């Protein structure tokens, strides 16, 4: 079964609690506090796996929860951090926050991506000893791990997408130019799932081609199978529009061509502008004047036309070499950038869910949602820092710090990261 959309809930592990403990040793009086810190909770990590081609594993299991960190103990022993929970998904999977639809990650590279961060372990009472508070009988609890309901959406990573009406020869073409073995038969909707094939011209030149099934008129509105699979055309750098120029199915090739292009435009304006080559298939069944008339139409609209007969391998090599040439001139496959959490969402989600306290002259800001806001901030990037400053201002944290008496040059601690307060 081919599954390319799934909704799951992910929950990172909570941090372990800090320990309240005091040193006890013979001949050592007033050993003092020695409670250790709690361990970090496990992250939820997504990893691309080239051996997977479907999200079928996420159809039946909907909840993924990482382990919690262990609690701290005496003798300043830190609790063990929990292992990360790694979820393997097909390459090209987009992860979106289900509530807002924002893109959290594009799992297209080789590097693992942390989607939900485990909570930090709480501090043991050894951290809270001061000259005036020598016997602290309290410790800090571990922070909660991040939790999200996310939608997984597979968008195949292919350089070239074959589009066209059913039974025009797309499956035959991909079977001829690659090692892909799609089901080929003389009836519509033979191919029910996208098929990928690697096309190799020589040792240095190759590209990935995808046969996108089920496109008919009305596909963008849910007719046929196209509404399910149009998303897989989204990343393709180049489209090869396969048309049955012989009209063997009783349809007009020109009308087919216009209908598919309308569906691409209805699905995405950007997709309608994607570079496209037209392959007129089944030329062995077409009269020369049919081919000439269709060629004149598509070339008049600015498309390059190649007459082919895929089943007999006629004209296929010229088409593929031209495809490779066009690909060398086009930018690489699109990768989506993660989207920052809207400030308005953070305000709605947790304007009052934070605390500010002063500890040894340091202003400690704590809140479970801060990890979500700060997780995507690049401390080396000025625009990223401006975004985070806006979050602090709009969520009321700056006001609370000023109410607590903060002065310019004082130290602020957020998520154990310290920086100097500047008005």
Secondary structure by P-SEA (a helix, b strand, c coil): cccccccbbbbcbbbbbbbbbbbbbccccccccbbbbbbbcccbbbbbbcccccccccccccbbbbbbbbbbbccccccbbbbbbbbbbcccccccccccccccccccccccccccccccbbbccccccccccccccccccbbbccccbbbbbbbbbccbbbbccccccaaaaaaaacccccccccccccccbbbbbbbbccccbbbbbbbcccccccccccccccccccccccccccccccccccccccccaaaaaaaaaaaaaaacccccccbbbbbbcccccccaaaaaaaaaaaaaabbbbbbbccccccaaaaaaaaaaaaaaacccccccccccccaaaaaaaccccbbbbbcccbbbbbbccccccccccccccaaaaaaaaaaaaaaaaaaaaaaacccccbbbbcccbbbbbcc
